[in-house]
Amino acid sequence: MSPSVPRGKTDPAVKRILEKLNQYQSEHPRARIQVYRQNRFSIRIRVIDPAFQKLSRSERARMVWPLLRELPDDTLTEVSMVLLIPPEEIETSMVSREFDDPLPSQF
């Protein structure tokens, strides 16, 4: 499964993020990666990966952020949310719920 855009349109910044996260996906085929633009200033990322189970947030971040840091600064500054969770946290994470059903943006 490759990274997907669950809502909204893709644009050059979203495409660059998707391309970069394809690298993570190739090493973690069971992961589900979703990226979408919330508004003209904000891009949200969610990685749901069984490999995150029993890992701390900082350990999860060390698995994904090295790839994101390779993005151009103008793209990286648009990332407003990076949610890294195992599948069992999808239903209990308020941030994951906001990702699935975002409040309307003011912008």
C-alpha atoms as a printed R data frame, in Angstrom:
    type eleno elety resid chain resno       x      y      z
1   ATOM     1    CA   MET     A     1   0.000  0.000  0.000
2   ATOM     2    CA   SER     A     2   1.401  3.403 -0.851
3   ATOM     3    CA   PRO     A     3   0.811  6.663  1.038
4   ATOM     4    CA   SER     A     4  -2.586  8.171  0.310
5   ATOM     5    CA   VAL     A     5  -4.411 11.496  0.372
6   ATOM     6    CA   PRO     A     6  -7.710 10.832  2.208
7   ATOM     7    CA   ARG     A     7  -9.184 14.255  1.462
8   ATOM     8    CA   GLY     A     8  -8.455 17.391 -0.475
9   ATOM     9    CA   LYS     A     9  -6.241 17.893 -3.458
10  ATOM    10    CA   THR     A    10  -2.596 17.180 -3.929
11  ATOM    11    CA   ASP     A    11  -0.175 19.976 -4.673
12  ATOM    12    CA   PRO     A    12   3.612 20.096 -5.070
13  ATOM    13    CA   ALA     A    13   4.277 20.139 -1.296
14  ATOM    14    CA   VAL     A    14   1.911 17.231 -0.605
15  ATOM    15    CA   LYS     A    15   3.473 15.299 -3.497
16  ATOM    16    CA   ARG     A    16   6.990 15.854 -2.109
17  ATOM    17    CA   ILE     A    17   5.876 14.535  1.286
18  ATOM    18    CA   LEU     A    18   4.210 11.509 -0.304
19  ATOM    19    CA   GLU     A    19   7.355 10.747 -2.294
20  ATOM    20    CA   LYS     A    20   9.520 10.962  0.811
21  ATOM    21    CA   LEU     A    21   7.170  8.784  2.851
22  ATOM    22    CA   ASN     A    22   7.202  6.175  0.094
23  ATOM    23    CA   GLN     A    23  10.670  5.371  1.408
24  ATOM    24    CA   TYR     A    24   9.228  4.635  4.853
25  ATOM    25    CA   GLN     A    25   6.432  2.605  3.270
26  ATOM    26    CA   SER     A    26   8.868  0.435  1.362
27  ATOM    27    CA   GLU     A    27  10.629 -0.484  4.623
28  ATOM    28    CA   HIS     A    28   7.356 -0.845  6.566
29  ATOM    29    CA   PRO     A    29   4.837 -2.470  4.196
30  ATOM    30    CA   ARG     A    30   2.219 -2.897  6.946
31  ATOM    31    CA   ALA     A    31   2.132  0.841  7.643
32  ATOM    32    CA   ARG     A    32  -0.728  3.040  6.473
33  ATOM    33    CA   ILE     A    33   0.383  6.547  5.591
34  ATOM    34    CA   GLN     A    34  -2.017  9.411  4.978
35  ATOM    35    CA   VAL     A    35  -1.245 13.007  4.065
36  ATOM    36    CA   TYR     A    36  -3.636 15.853  3.402
37  ATOM    37    CA   ARG     A    37  -3.660 19.606  3.173
38  ATOM    38    CA   GLN     A    38  -5.895 21.030  5.868
39  ATOM    39    CA   ASN     A    39  -5.714 24.569  4.502
40  ATOM    40    CA   ARG     A    40  -3.354 26.711  2.458
41  ATOM    41    CA   PHE     A    41  -0.874 26.874  5.364
42  ATOM    42    CA   SER     A    42  -1.119 23.401  6.897
43  ATOM    43    CA   ILE     A    43  -0.392 19.803  5.896
44  ATOM    44    CA   ARG     A    44  -1.195 16.890  8.192
45  ATOM    45    CA   ILE     A    45   0.511 13.490  8.230
46  ATOM    46    CA   ARG     A    46  -0.593 10.282  9.934
47  ATOM    47    CA   VAL     A    47   1.454  7.093  9.975
48  ATOM    48    CA   ILE     A    48  -0.299  4.050 11.418
49  ATOM    49    CA   ASP     A    49   2.258  1.310 11.842
50  ATOM    50    CA   PRO     A    50   2.178 -1.903 13.912
51  ATOM    51    CA   ALA     A    51   5.929 -1.355 14.390
52  ATOM    52    CA   PHE     A    52   5.068  1.570 16.709
53  ATOM    53    CA   GLN     A    53   3.464 -0.748 19.255
54  ATOM    54    CA   LYS     A    54   5.154 -0.428 22.655
55  ATOM    55    CA   LEU     A    55   7.451  2.343 21.417
56  ATOM    56    CA   SER     A    56   7.578  5.764 23.038
57  ATOM    57    CA   ARG     A    57   6.665  8.848 21.020
58  ATOM    58    CA   SER     A    58  10.325  9.780 20.720
59  ATOM    59    CA   GLU     A    59  11.220  6.292 19.445
60  ATOM    60    CA   ARG     A    60   8.460  6.548 16.851
61  ATOM    61    CA   ALA     A    61   9.689  9.978 15.810
62  ATOM    62    CA   ARG     A    62  13.218  8.650 15.319
63  ATOM    63    CA   MET     A    63  11.805  6.226 12.764
64  ATOM    64    CA   VAL     A    64  10.017  8.837 10.610
65  ATOM    65    CA   TRP     A    65  11.508 12.292 11.167
66  ATOM    66    CA   PRO     A    66  14.894 11.615  9.529
67  ATOM    67    CA   LEU     A    67  13.019 11.250  6.229
68  ATOM    68    CA   LEU     A    68  10.876 14.338  6.783
69  ATOM    69    CA   ARG     A    69  13.953 16.431  7.616
70  ATOM    70    CA   GLU     A    70  15.201 15.741  4.083
71  ATOM    71    CA   LEU     A    71  12.292 17.762  2.675
72  ATOM    72    CA   PRO     A    72  12.912 21.329  1.488
73  ATOM    73    CA   ASP     A    73  12.378 23.894  4.251
74  ATOM    74    CA   ASP     A    74   9.449 25.512  2.441
75  ATOM    75    CA   THR     A    75   7.649 22.158  2.432
76  ATOM    76    CA   LEU     A    76   8.570 21.147  5.962
77  ATOM    77    CA   THR     A    77   7.316 24.436  7.406
78  ATOM    78    CA   GLU     A    78   3.839 23.604  6.082
79  ATOM    79    CA   VAL     A    79   3.635 20.389  8.133
80  ATOM    80    CA   SER     A    80   1.451 21.158 11.145
81  ATOM    81    CA   MET     A    81   0.774 17.633 12.403
82  ATOM    82    CA   VAL     A    82   2.703 14.374 12.333
83  ATOM    83    CA   LEU     A    83   0.767 11.635 14.089
84  ATOM    84    CA   LEU     A    84   2.650  8.362 14.587
85  ATOM    85    CA   ILE     A    85   0.475  5.649 16.110
86  ATOM    86    CA   PRO     A    86   0.040  1.892 16.156
87  ATOM    87    CA   PRO     A    87  -3.322  0.546 14.919
88  ATOM    88    CA   GLU     A    88  -4.642 -0.060 18.440
89  ATOM    89    CA   GLU     A    89  -4.463  3.687 19.230
90  ATOM    90    CA   ILE     A    90  -6.624  4.816 16.305
91  ATOM    91    CA   GLU     A    91  -9.883  4.757 18.269
92  ATOM    92    CA   THR     A    92  -8.503  6.171 21.522
93  ATOM    93    CA   SER     A    93  -6.412  8.999 20.105
94  ATOM    94    CA   MET     A    94  -8.241 12.325 20.048
95  ATOM    95    CA   VAL     A    95  -5.719 13.627 17.540
96  ATOM    96    CA   SER     A    96  -6.400 10.667 15.258
97  ATOM    97    CA   ARG     A    97 -10.113 11.404 15.467
98  ATOM    98    CA   GLU     A    98  -9.406 15.011 14.508
99  ATOM    99    CA   PHE     A    99  -7.389 13.700 11.566
100 ATOM   100    CA   ASP     A   100 -10.373 11.601 10.414
101 ATOM   101    CA   ASP     A   101 -12.985 14.293 10.995
102 ATOM   102    CA   PRO     A   102 -11.223 17.674 11.074
103 ATOM   103    CA   LEU     A   103 -12.855 20.817 12.314
104 ATOM   104    CA   PRO     A   104 -13.416 23.297  9.487
105 ATOM   105    CA   SER     A   105 -10.382 25.452  8.853
106 ATOM   106    CA   GLN     A   106 -10.585 29.231  9.211
107 ATOM   107    CA   PHE     A   107  -8.249 29.674  6.212
